[in-house]
Structures are given as C-alpha cells and as structure tokens.
Amino acid sequence: MDRSTVAYWIVIAALFGASAFFGLNVEHQRRNIQQASGKFENGDIVRLVKVVDGDTVVVSKDGKENVTVRILGIKSFESKVEHDIVSPYGKAAEDALKRIAEDKPMRVLLNSPPKDKYGRTLATLFAGDQDLGLQLVNQGMVLVYTVYPFPAMQLYLREQEEARSGHRGLWANSEVSGRAEALIKEWQRNIP
C-alpha cells in the first residue's frame, strides 16, 4: 500500500474510534439522566442538583433520590453543538437557569401526564412565586414549546412576544430569531 492509502485508513480508523467513544459517552449520560427518576407530588419542595440543559434539570427532595425534570412549556437550543450560531444561546439558557434555581428551594407543579416518553418528570418549577420557565421565556433565553398544550401556554406566548418585540436574548440576533421562528412554525404544524 502506498502512503496515501495508509493515511486514509488511519484517518478512517481514528474517526471510527472517536465516533464510538462519543456515542458511548452520550449513551452513558442518557442512561444516567433517565435513571434519575424518583417520584414527586404536587407542591413538593426540591433543590437543584444540576442543570442538564436549558430546559431540563436534575433535582432532589430532602437530598434523597434525584429526579430528572423536563421543564414544562419551554424548549432551549442545544448548547453542545460546535460551530452552530444557536449554541451560545443554549449555553446562556443553561447559565440563566442555574442562576435562577441554584441554592433556592423550588416547588413542583406536575403536569398531566407527569412523565414524557423518555421517563422524565414533566413539571413547572417555582422559586418563591416565580415560574422558572416563564422567567426564561421573558428573558428571551428559551422558546415556548407549543406541541403539547399546558395550562399557562397563553401567558408564556405573551411573554415570548414581549421578549421578541423587546429584542431580548435570542431575539436580539436576526439569524437566531429566524431559526426560532422556523421552529415555532414547525411546532404549530405538529399541534394535534
């Protein structure tokens, strides 16, 4: 074999190895998140364990079993996609969520049904009298996720419109807001 063929196969092997490594790591993280599946009642007081992304957290009640909570009614951009213009906004949503929830007791208001298809608890979280999801929408950190209707959806949509017209957060960047608008239109087509 000539040098270029050997180099080609070395690159292919390296890419395959990296793909396997990252795929296994993602699967491990997914399994850990899904295993955090204790039970809560409406009104339970919980504390933040970690922010998974801008719309998902792990919380615990009385420092015991961890539970993964998908915050109802919001969707953040992914923060871990390299070289994507929306990634910094996903990271900003994570940071804002951590800032809002860290070291504060939060009250759980469960959705009906209380779990999503991934086994995560679907809930609205309140720090004091503040709805965390609504705060993130108001700051322009996340989008209102309308595929599955929820009781406060109209309030969330009004806050999103205010964030959009005020050019807050992701709405300040025309390319990012264009992506957001495309997602919103896609979600509207998928409403049952």
C-alpha positions in Angstrom: 0.0 0.0 0.0 1.2 3.5 -0.7 1.4 6.2 1.9 -1.8 8.0 0.9 -3.8 4.7 1.3 -2.3 4.0 4.7 -3.0 7.6 5.8 -6.6 7.3 4.5 -7.2 4.1 6.6 -5.6 5.7 9.7 -8.0 8.6 9.4 -11.0 6.3 8.9 -9.9 4.3 12.0 -9.5 7.4 14.1 -12.9 8.8 13.0 -14.5 5.4 13.8 -12.8 5.3 17.2 -13.8 8.9 18.0 -17.4 8.2 16.9 -17.6 5.1 19.1 -16.1 6.9 22.1 -18.5 9.9 21.9 -21.5 7.6 21.1 -20.8 5.5 24.2 -20.4 8.7 26.3 -23.7 10.1 25.1 -25.5 6.8 25.8 -23.9 6.7 29.3 -25.1 10.3 30.1 -28.6 9.5 28.7 -28.8 6.4 30.9 -27.7 8.4 34.0 -30.3 11.0 33.3 -33.1 8.5 32.8 -32.1 6.6 36.0 -32.8 9.8 38.0 -36.5 9.0 38.1 -37.9 9.2 41.6 -41.4 10.4 42.4 -42.8 13.7 43.4 -46.1 15.0 44.5 -47.6 18.4 43.5 -46.2 21.0 45.9 -43.1 19.1 46.9 -40.1 21.3 47.6 -36.9 20.3 45.8 -33.4 21.6 45.3 -31.3 21.8 42.1 -28.7 19.1 41.7 -27.6 20.0 38.2 -28.7 21.7 35.1 -28.7 19.3 32.2 -29.6 21.9 29.5 -31.7 25.0 29.2 -35.0 23.1 29.7 -34.0 20.1 31.8 -32.7 19.8 35.4 -32.0 17.2 38.0 -33.5 17.9 41.4 -33.8 16.2 44.7 -36.3 16.2 47.5 -34.7 16.3 51.0 -31.3 15.5 49.5 -32.5 12.0 48.7 -33.3 10.4 45.3 -32.5 12.5 42.2 -35.3 13.2 39.7 -34.8 14.5 36.1 -37.4 17.2 35.4 -38.2 18.5 31.9 -39.5 22.0 32.5 -43.0 22.2 31.0 -43.7 24.6 28.2 -40.2 25.6 27.1 -37.5 24.5 24.7 -33.9 25.7 24.6 -31.4 25.5 21.8 -28.7 22.8 22.2 -25.6 24.2 23.7 -23.2 21.4 22.8 -23.2 21.6 19.0 -20.0 23.1 17.8 -19.9 25.9 15.3 -23.7 26.4 15.4 -24.9 30.0 15.8 -27.6 29.0 18.3 -25.3 27.1 20.7 -24.3 30.2 22.7 -28.0 30.8 23.3 -28.4 27.2 24.6 -25.5 27.8 26.9 -27.0 31.2 28.0 -30.2 29.4 28.8 -28.3 26.8 30.9 -26.5 29.6 32.8 -29.7 31.6 33.4 -31.5 28.5 34.7 -28.6 27.7 37.0 -28.5 31.3 38.3 -32.3 31.4 38.8 -32.5 28.0 40.6 -29.2 27.4 42.4 -29.4 27.3 46.2 -33.1 28.1 46.2 -36.0 25.8 47.2 -38.3 25.1 44.3 -41.9 24.0 44.4 -43.0 21.3 41.9 -46.3 21.5 39.9 -46.6 18.3 38.0 -48.1 18.0 34.5 -50.8 15.6 33.5 -49.4 13.2 32.3 -46.5 13.5 34.8 -43.8 11.8 32.5 -42.6 12.3 29.0 -41.8 9.5 26.6 -38.2 9.5 27.9 -39.3 8.9 31.5 -38.5 12.5 32.6 -40.9 14.2 35.1 -42.8 17.0 33.3 -43.3 19.9 35.7 -43.4 23.6 36.2 -40.9 24.7 38.8 -41.3 27.7 41.1 -38.6 29.5 43.0 -40.6 31.5 45.5 -43.6 32.8 43.4 -41.5 32.9 40.2 -42.2 30.4 37.4 -38.7 29.4 36.2 -39.8 28.6 32.7 -41.7 31.8 32.4 -38.7 33.8 33.6 -36.5 32.1 30.9 -39.1 32.9 28.2 -39.3 36.6 29.4 -35.5 36.9 29.2 -35.5 35.5 25.7 -33.4 32.5 26.7 -35.9 29.8 25.5 -38.8 29.3 23.2 -42.4 28.4 24.2 -42.8 24.7 23.3 -46.4 24.5 22.0 -46.5 21.0 20.7 -48.1 19.8 24.0 -50.6 22.4 25.3 -50.2 23.3 29.0 -52.3 25.5 31.3 -50.1 28.6 31.2 -49.4 28.5 27.5 -51.2 31.7 26.6 -49.3 33.6 29.3 -46.0 32.1 28.1 -46.8 33.1 24.5 -47.5 36.7 25.6 -44.1 36.8 27.4 -42.4 35.4 24.4 -43.9 38.1 22.2 -42.7 40.7 24.6 -39.2 39.3 24.6 -39.3 39.2 20.8 -40.5 42.7 20.4 -38.0 43.9 23.0 -35.2 42.0 21.2 -34.2 40.2 24.4 -31.9 37.2 24.5 -32.0 35.1 21.3 -34.5 37.6 19.7 -31.6 40.2 19.5 -29.9 38.1 16.8 -31.7 38.1 13.4 -30.2 34.8 12.3 -31.0 33.1 15.6 -34.5 34.6 15.7 -35.1 33.3 12.2 -34.2 29.8 13.3 -36.5 30.2 16.3 -39.4 31.4 14.0 -38.8 28.3 11.8 -39.1 26.0 14.8 -42.2 27.8 16.0 -43.9 27.3 12.6 -42.8 23.6 12.6 -44.3 23.1 16.1 -47.6 24.8 15.0 -47.9 22.3 12.2 -47.5 19.4 14.6 -50.2 20.5 17.1 -52.8 17.8 17.2 
